[in-house]
Each structure stands twice: as C-alpha cells, then as structure tokens.
C-alpha cells in the first residue's frame, strides 16, 4: 500500500477492510471473534476495539497456520471459522452455506473458480473429485499450476481437531512458513471429508494488496450496494456514479441522481428525490422530500414534503418540519424550521427556533456566537423577516411580527409589531466624488 496505515485499516465504502470482515462475522452470531494482529497492531486495536473482539498478537509473521495457532488457546466454541482481514466483500450468505458443511468428521472449505488462478493455492482432487490437498502457488508443479480451482483461505472446521492439526504443521516449504492449508491434507489423512462451497461472485474473496486492487473492491462494493437499492424500489440515474459509505434504509419510488454520496446512517422514505452532487450523512429524509443539486445534509431530519437546495447546507441538529423550504446558499445549524417555514436565499440560521409559516428574507443571519457562548434566536409563527437582517441572539421575535429590510434586531419584537433597526438615510447635495490621484 505504500502507507503508514496498516493494510487492513484501508477503507472500503467508509469502513476499514477489517471492519467489513468483522461486520460480516458479527451477523453470524459467534460466541467470540478473535482478531490476530501483527503489523500496526496498536493502530488496529485502537481503531476497532469492542467488547466482542479479542485481539491476539502475532509477534512474528510466520504464516497463516502460525496466525491461527495464536488464537487457539482462546477458542471455546465447537466450530471455528477462519476469515481474512483484507478480504472485505465476503457475503454472510456464503459463510452461512460454508458453516453448514462442518461436522465432527467434516470441514468446510471455500474455493473459487478463476480464469487466471496465479497467486492462489490450487485445490487438488482425486479421480472421484474429492479434495485431497491444497498446494501453494510457489510449491506447485507444472500439472498443479493448470488447476483453475483456487483456495480462498476461508474455511470452517471442528475445533476438536484444530489443536492436533496445529501441532503437526511444518514450515518445510518454499516460503519457510506454517501454512494453514496443510491441515487439508491432514484432515484427509485422518479420514475427514473436505466439503467445498463457492461464492456466487469471485469478487467476494478478492483481497487487496495495493491501491489499484483497493479501488476495484470499492467500485464492486458500490455496484453491489446499488443493485440492492434498486431491488428495493430506488432509481439510480447511474449506478457507476453513486456511493454508499454506511447503512442506508430506503422506501419505494426514490430517485437518486448522479454523484450522490450517502454516509453513516441514512433513512430515506418513499418518493424522495435527491439531485446530483449531494452528500447526505447521518440524516432522515421523510416522505416526498426533495434535495436539489449540490447540497450537503448532515445530522438533519427533513419532514414530509420539505425541500432543500440547490447549494444548501444543513448541519447537525437541523430539523425541517413538513413542507418547510430551504433554498440556495442557505446554511442551517442546530435550527428548527416549523411547518411551511421558508428561508429561500443566502441565509445563515444557527441555534434558531423558527415557527410555522415564517418567511426569512435573503441575506439574513442569526448572530448566535459572542466569541464565548452560543445564544438562541426564537421566531414565532407567521413572522416576516426582511432581507439583509442581522438577528443578534438571544432575541425573540413573536408571532406575526415583521422586521424591515436591512435591520439589526437586538431586542424582543412583540406580536404583530414592525421593527426597524437601521440608520436613517441621509442624502447630501453637491457631493463630489473623489478623483484618482496621478502617480509620478
């Protein structure tokens, strides 16, 4: 990777490769997850620490068999599933099929058919088609190199046999390493059946050793996620220009245009439309919401039939009630807009409570920060805020009040009052414009 970041922490869809593997493992409801760590151990532990994870240090990287051996003393379950931290796209359904193969006299091995198996260990079978061994690429002979069935390294096995197999591993091979794959031949010799399963998609078992492979996994993940959304009733204008980086829940008849990124936990209800070049993060979009082009929504809740954009920015703590409208170049932070309230243009509302049907004119800002503390602006229902207003918090503007354009409002405006907070205009006769001074 040519990076200071440990390989397994490099991200796919906003989560580390190892994070994806752990997420899949958790869905199998395991008794315990043991994570064998070596290079960058502290960084891996710090990033992913959780109550259900047991981190096991492998001081020396002496092969896959040696790695598993480090975890054996901590295992207490009857069945062991071995996964790899740089193989992030493995599907839970594939692992469930593999686990069904395990019994006291049988283990499960995940293999894959490849057009070009270079780099993979080869699955060696006898004339009856039964698996007899796995031969690593560097140890293959000419005949074995022609085998197209490759070993993924993922296997499920009875724990009662594992300790014995680990004790019999040898590093007498081209790499001088302890290969986990050698237990396949041991199992056959001990009379066990090696049952195989294959993924539906070969990319499930593809690892990443460089940035190019990482990008290929990223795009495959995104296309797969896009297919799942489309199956749930979402129209993607172009699945190749769409990214998910988190958990997304969708309704039906949702339309998502190009270059949209969904991050964190996002809920999108029926009939939502998201325009091009938008980022939606940790937000909820209720039925019929419209997000117009180039908008950034984070930590917000948008009520039924509300809309935002183009070029709107809704920051954490923002709530739009039903049919509220936020227009172009409007920024909201910790602001609550009531039903049908409008902020159409060039406005900043921070730490604000805005009542139903209130209209906020272009160029309005809430002056919510005094350099030390944040203060709240409260606007009642049916308030009309003129253009280019500065609302200096803390301040209340009550129901039905109006503020004149260009005003700075510093104190309470009572119900139905008109507030004018600007200097009186003065016109000066005979004004002479300054002339440009000649230089030199």
VENWO-V954197 format. One record per residue. N is the residue number from 1. RES is the residue in three letters. OMEGA is omega in whole degrees, 0 to 359 (999 if undefined). D_FIRST is the distance of its C-alpha to the first C-alpha in Angstrom with 1 decimal. Layout:
BEGIN
n & res & omega & d_first
N & RES & OMEGA & D_FIRST
N & RES & OMEGA & D_FIRST
END
This chain:
BEGIN
n & res & omega & d_first
1 & UNK & 185 & 0.0
2 & UNK & 188 & 3.8
3 & UNK & 173 & 5.3
4 & UNK & 181 & 8.6
5 & UNK & 176 & 8.5
6 & UNK & 187 & 8.6
7 & UNK & 186 & 6.7
8 & UNK & 177 & 10.2
9 & UNK & 176 & 10.9
10 & UNK & 192 & 8.8
11 & UNK & 164 & 11.9
12 & UNK & 178 & 13.9
13 & UNK & 174 & 17.3
14 & UNK & 178 & 17.3
15 & UNK & 180 & 16.7
16 & UNK & 177 & 13.8
17 & UNK & 179 & 13.1
18 & UNK & 177 & 15.0
19 & UNK & 177 & 17.6
20 & UNK & 181 & 18.3
21 & UNK & 179 & 18.9
22 & UNK & 179 & 21.2
23 & UNK & 178 & 23.0
24 & UNK & 180 & 23.8
25 & UNK & 181 & 25.0
26 & UNK & 181 & 27.2
27 & UNK & 176 & 29.0
28 & UNK & 180 & 30.2
29 & UNK & 182 & 32.1
30 & UNK & 175 & 31.1
31 & UNK & 182 & 33.0
32 & UNK & 175 & 29.9
33 & UNK & 179 & 26.1
34 & UNK & 182 & 24.6
35 & UNK & 180 & 20.9
36 & UNK & 185 & 19.8
37 & UNK & 178 & 17.4
38 & UNK & 178 & 16.1
39 & UNK & 180 & 13.0
40 & UNK & 186 & 13.2
41 & UNK & 183 & 16.5
42 & UNK & 180 & 18.3
43 & UNK & 179 & 15.8
44 & UNK & 180 & 15.8
45 & UNK & 182 & 19.5
46 & UNK & 183 & 20.2
47 & UNK & 192 & 18.5
48 & UNK & 184 & 20.0
49 & UNK & 178 & 23.2
50 & UNK & 185 & 26.1
51 & UNK & 184 & 29.5
52 & UNK & 181 & 28.7
53 & UNK & 173 & 25.6
54 & UNK & 180 & 26.0
55 & UNK & 182 & 23.1
56 & UNK & 184 & 23.4
57 & UNK & 171 & 21.7
58 & UNK & 186 & 20.7
59 & UNK & 180 & 21.1
60 & UNK & 180 & 20.1
61 & UNK & 185 & 17.7
62 & UNK & 176 & 20.5
63 & UNK & 184 & 19.6
64 & UNK & 178 & 20.1
65 & UNK & 178 & 23.9
66 & UNK & 179 & 23.5
67 & UNK & 180 & 21.3
68 & UNK & 181 & 24.0
69 & UNK & 180 & 26.7
70 & UNK & 183 & 25.6
71 & UNK & 186 & 26.4
72 & UNK & 182 & 29.7
73 & UNK & 184 & 32.0
74 & UNK & 186 & 31.1
75 & UNK & 181 & 31.7
76 & UNK & 182 & 35.2
77 & UNK & 183 & 35.0
78 & UNK & 183 & 36.5
79 & UNK & 180 & 33.5
80 & UNK & 175 & 29.9
81 & UNK & 181 & 27.1
82 & UNK & 178 & 23.7
83 & UNK & 184 & 20.6
84 & UNK & 186 & 16.9
85 & UNK & 178 & 14.6
86 & UNK & 176 & 11.9
87 & UNK & 195 & 14.8
88 & UNK & 189 & 15.9
89 & UNK & 181 & 18.5
90 & UNK & 183 & 21.0
91 & UNK & 179 & 24.5
92 & UNK & 181 & 27.0
93 & UNK & 177 & 29.7
94 & UNK & 180 & 28.0
95 & UNK & 178 & 27.7
96 & UNK & 177 & 31.3
97 & UNK & 180 & 32.5
98 & UNK & 182 & 30.7
99 & UNK & 178 & 32.3
100 & UNK & 181 & 35.7
101 & UNK & 189 & 35.5
102 & UNK & 174 & 35.5
103 & UNK & 181 & 38.9
104 & UNK & 182 & 40.4
105 & UNK & 183 & 40.6
106 & UNK & 174 & 37.6
107 & UNK & 182 & 33.8
108 & UNK & 181 & 31.5
109 & UNK & 179 & 28.6
110 & UNK & 179 & 26.4
111 & UNK & 182 & 26.0
112 & UNK & 175 & 25.0
113 & UNK & 186 & 26.6
114 & UNK & 173 & 24.3
115 & UNK & 178 & 25.4
116 & UNK & 184 & 22.9
117 & UNK & 182 & 22.1
118 & UNK & 180 & 20.2
119 & UNK & 181 & 17.9
120 & UNK & 167 & 19.9
121 & UNK & 184 & 22.7
122 & UNK & 177 & 26.0
123 & UNK & 181 & 28.7
124 & UNK & 180 & 32.0
125 & UNK & 177 & 35.2
126 & UNK & 185 & 38.8
127 & UNK & 176 & 41.6
128 & UNK & 180 & 42.2
129 & UNK & 179 & 38.6
130 & UNK & 179 & 37.8
131 & UNK & 178 & 34.5
132 & UNK & 182 & 35.0
133 & UNK & 170 & 31.6
134 & UNK & 179 & 27.9
135 & UNK & 180 & 26.9
136 & UNK & 184 & 23.3
137 & UNK & 186 & 22.2
138 & UNK & 180 & 22.6
139 & UNK & 184 & 26.0
140 & UNK & 169 & 27.5
141 & UNK & 185 & 30.5
142 & UNK & 181 & 31.4
143 & UNK & 182 & 33.0
144 & UNK & 179 & 30.2
145 & UNK & 180 & 27.6
146 & UNK & 179 & 29.8
147 & UNK & 182 & 29.4
148 & UNK & 177 & 27.5
149 & UNK & 185 & 27.4
150 & UNK & 177 & 24.1
151 & UNK & 178 & 23.3
152 & UNK & 184 & 21.0
153 & UNK & 182 & 21.2
154 & UNK & 179 & 22.8
155 & UNK & 178 & 26.4
156 & UNK & 188 & 29.3
157 & UNK & 178 & 31.9
158 & UNK & 184 & 35.0
159 & UNK & 182 & 34.3
160 & UNK & 181 & 37.6
161 & UNK & 193 & 36.3
162 & UNK & 182 & 32.9
163 & UNK & 179 & 34.0
164 & UNK & 181 & 36.0
165 & UNK & 179 & 33.2
166 & UNK & 183 & 30.8
167 & UNK & 183 & 33.5
168 & UNK & 180 & 33.8
169 & UNK & 178 & 30.3
170 & UNK & 176 & 29.9
171 & UNK & 179 & 27.1
172 & UNK & 181 & 29.2
173 & UNK & 185 & 26.7
174 & UNK & 183 & 24.6
175 & UNK & 184 & 21.6
176 & UNK & 183 & 23.9
177 & UNK & 176 & 22.5
178 & UNK & 183 & 24.4
179 & UNK & 173 & 23.7
180 & UNK & 182 & 24.6
181 & UNK & 180 & 25.6
182 & UNK & 181 & 28.5
183 & UNK & 177 & 30.4
184 & UNK & 178 & 31.1
185 & UNK & 177 & 33.4
186 & UNK & 180 & 34.9
187 & UNK & 179 & 35.6
188 & UNK & 179 & 37.4
189 & UNK & 180 & 39.3
190 & UNK & 176 & 40.4
191 & UNK & 178 & 41.7
192 & UNK & 175 & 39.2
193 & UNK & 174 & 38.3
194 & UNK & 181 & 34.7
195 & UNK & 183 & 34.6
196 & UNK & 170 & 31.8
197 & UNK & 177 & 30.6
198 & UNK & 175 & 28.3
199 & UNK & 176 & 26.3
200 & UNK & 184 & 28.0
201 & UNK & 183 & 24.8
202 & UNK & 180 & 22.3
203 & UNK & 176 & 19.4
204 & UNK & 186 & 20.3
205 & UNK & 178 & 18.8
206 & UNK & 175 & 15.7
207 & UNK & 180 & 12.5
208 & UNK & 177 & 8.9
209 & UNK & 178 & 6.5
210 & UNK & 185 & 4.7
211 & UNK & 179 & 6.0
212 & UNK & 179 & 9.3
213 & UNK & 177 & 9.9
214 & UNK & 180 & 9.2
215 & UNK & 178 & 11.8
216 & UNK & 176 & 14.0
217 & UNK & 178 & 14.2
218 & UNK & 184 & 15.0
219 & UNK & 178 & 17.8
220 & UNK & 177 & 19.2
221 & UNK & 183 & 19.4
222 & UNK & 178 & 21.2
223 & UNK & 178 & 23.6
224 & UNK & 178 & 24.4
225 & UNK & 178 & 25.2
226 & UNK & 178 & 27.2
227 & UNK & 179 & 29.3
228 & UNK & 178 & 30.1
229 & UNK & 180 & 31.4
230 & UNK & 178 & 33.4
231 & UNK & 180 & 35.0
232 & UNK & 176 & 36.2
233 & UNK & 179 & 37.9
234 & UNK & 171 & 35.4
235 & UNK & 173 & 35.5
236 & UNK & 180 & 32.2
237 & UNK & 177 & 33.0
238 & UNK & 182 & 29.8
239 & UNK & 180 & 27.4
240 & UNK & 179 & 24.7
241 & UNK & 183 & 25.0
242 & UNK & 182 & 25.0
243 & UNK & 169 & 22.6
244 & UNK & 177 & 23.2
245 & UNK & 181 & 21.2
246 & UNK & 181 & 23.6
247 & UNK & 185 & 27.0
248 & UNK & 174 & 29.5
249 & UNK & 185 & 33.1
250 & UNK & 170 & 35.1
251 & UNK & 181 & 38.7
252 & UNK & 176 & 40.3
253 & UNK & 174 & 40.8
254 & UNK & 178 & 37.8
255 & UNK & 180 & 36.7
256 & UNK & 182 & 33.3
257 & UNK & 187 & 32.7
258 & UNK & 173 & 29.6
259 & UNK & 175 & 26.6
260 & UNK & 177 & 27.5
261 & UNK & 176 & 25.0
262 & UNK & 185 & 26.2
263 & UNK & 176 & 24.6
264 & UNK & 179 & 25.6
265 & UNK & 183 & 29.0
266 & UNK & 175 & 30.9
267 & UNK & 181 & 34.4
268 & UNK & 183 & 35.8
269 & UNK & 185 & 39.4
270 & UNK & 169 & 41.5
271 & UNK & 176 & 42.1
272 & UNK & 176 & 39.4
273 & UNK & 178 & 38.4
274 & UNK & 182 & 35.1
275 & UNK & 185 & 35.0
276 & UNK & 171 & 32.1
277 & UNK & 180 & 29.3
278 & UNK & 173 & 30.0
279 & UNK & 179 & 27.9
280 & UNK & 184 & 29.5
281 & UNK & 174 & 28.2
282 & UNK & 186 & 30.0
283 & UNK & 177 & 33.3
284 & UNK & 178 & 36.2
285 & UNK & 182 & 37.8
286 & UNK & 185 & 41.3
287 & UNK & 173 & 43.3
288 & UNK & 178 & 43.7
289 & UNK & 176 & 41.4
290 & UNK & 174 & 40.4
291 & UNK & 183 & 37.4
292 & UNK & 193 & 37.7
293 & UNK & 170 & 35.1
294 & UNK & 179 & 32.6
295 & UNK & 181 & 33.4
296 & UNK & 184 & 31.2
297 & UNK & 181 & 32.5
298 & UNK & 175 & 31.2
299 & UNK & 185 & 33.1
300 & UNK & 173 & 36.1
301 & UNK & 180 & 38.8
302 & UNK & 185 & 40.5
303 & UNK & 186 & 43.9
304 & UNK & 176 & 45.5
305 & UNK & 177 & 46.1
306 & UNK & 179 & 44.5
307 & UNK & 180 & 42.5
308 & UNK & 175 & 40.1
309 & UNK & 1 & 39.0
310 & UNK & 179 & 38.3
311 & UNK & 174 & 36.1
312 & UNK & 175 & 37.0
313 & UNK & 177 & 35.0
314 & UNK & 185 & 35.9
315 & UNK & 185 & 34.4
316 & UNK & 180 & 34.6
317 & UNK & 180 & 38.1
318 & UNK & 175 & 39.4
319 & UNK & 172 & 41.8
320 & UNK & 175 & 43.7
321 & UNK & 185 & 46.7
322 & UNK & 174 & 48.0
323 & UNK & 172 & 48.4
324 & UNK & 184 & 47.2
325 & UNK & 174 & 46.0
326 & UNK & 187 & 43.3
327 & UNK & 187 & 43.1
328 & UNK & 179 & 41.2
329 & UNK & 173 & 39.6
330 & UNK & 178 & 40.7
331 & UNK & 178 & 38.7
332 & UNK & 176 & 39.6
333 & UNK & 181 & 38.5
334 & UNK & 183 & 40.2
335 & UNK & 181 & 42.9
336 & UNK & 178 & 45.1
337 & UNK & 181 & 46.9
338 & UNK & 183 & 49.9
339 & UNK & 177 & 51.0
340 & UNK & 178 & 51.4
341 & UNK & 185 & 50.5
342 & UNK & 169 & 49.1
343 & UNK & 195 & 47.0
344 & UNK & 190 & 46.8
345 & UNK & 160 & 45.5
346 & UNK & 188 & 43.8
347 & UNK & 171 & 44.2
348 & UNK & 176 & 42.5
349 & UNK & 178 & 43.7
350 & UNK & 180 & 42.3
351 & UNK & 187 & 43.9
352 & UNK & 173 & 46.5
353 & UNK & 186 & 48.8
354 & UNK & 184 & 50.2
355 & UNK & 182 & 53.1
356 & UNK & 173 & 53.8
357 & UNK & 177 & 54.6
358 & UNK & 180 & 54.0
359 & UNK & 183 & 53.1
360 & UNK & 186 & 51.1
361 & UNK & 182 & 51.6
362 & UNK & 176 & 49.1
363 & UNK & 181 & 47.9
364 & UNK & 174 & 48.6
365 & UNK & 168 & 46.6
366 & UNK & 178 & 47.0
367 & UNK & 193 & 47.0
368 & UNK & 186 & 45.6
369 & UNK & 182 & 44.3
370 & UNK & 182 & 46.7
371 & UNK & 179 & 44.1
372 & UNK & 185 & 44.2
373 & UNK & 173 & 44.8
374 & UNK & 181 & 44.3
375 & UNK & 189 & 47.5
376 & UNK & 172 & 48.4
377 & UNK & 181 & 50.1
378 & UNK & 176 & 52.3
379 & UNK & 180 & 53.7
380 & UNK & 179 & 56.3
381 & UNK & 175 & 57.1
382 & UNK & 176 & 58.2
383 & UNK & 174 & 57.4
384 & UNK & 179 & 57.1
385 & UNK & 181 & 55.0
386 & UNK & 181 & 55.8
387 & UNK & 173 & 53.3
388 & UNK & 177 & 51.7
389 & UNK & 169 & 52.5
390 & UNK & 181 & 51.1
391 & UNK & 188 & 51.6
392 & UNK & 183 & 51.6
393 & UNK & 0 & 50.7
394 & UNK & 180 & 52.2
395 & UNK & 177 & 54.5
396 & UNK & 174 & 56.2
397 & UNK & 194 & 57.5
398 & UNK & 187 & 59.6
399 & UNK & 172 & 60.4
400 & UNK & 181 & 61.8
401 & UNK & 179 & 61.4
402 & UNK & 172 & 60.5
403 & UNK & 184 & 59.0
404 & UNK & 178 & 59.9
405 & UNK & 177 & 57.4
406 & UNK & 185 & 56.1
407 & UNK & 167 & 57.0
408 & UNK & 187 & 55.5
409 & UNK & 185 & 56.4
410 & UNK & 182 & 56.7
411 & UNK & 186 & 59.1
412 & UNK & 172 & 60.1
413 & UNK & 184 & 61.4
414 & UNK & 182 & 63.8
415 & UNK & 173 & 64.2
416 & UNK & 177 & 65.2
417 & UNK & 169 & 65.4
418 & UNK & 179 & 64.3
419 & UNK & 176 & 62.5
420 & UNK & 184 & 62.4
421 & UNK & 182 & 60.4
422 & UNK & 179 & 60.5
423 & UNK & 178 & 62.7
424 & UNK & 180 & 65.8
425 & UNK & 177 & 65.6
426 & UNK & 178 & 67.8
427 & UNK & 184 & 68.9
428 & UNK & 178 & 70.1
429 & UNK & 174 & 72.6
430 & UNK & 180 & 72.6
431 & UNK & 179 & 69.0
432 & UNK & 182 & 68.1
433 & UNK & 176 & 64.5
434 & UNK & 178 & 63.1
435 & UNK & 182 & 63.2
436 & UNK & 181 & 60.5
437 & UNK & 179 & 61.2
438 & UNK & 182 & 61.6
439 & UNK & 177 & 59.6
440 & UNK & 999 & 61.1
END
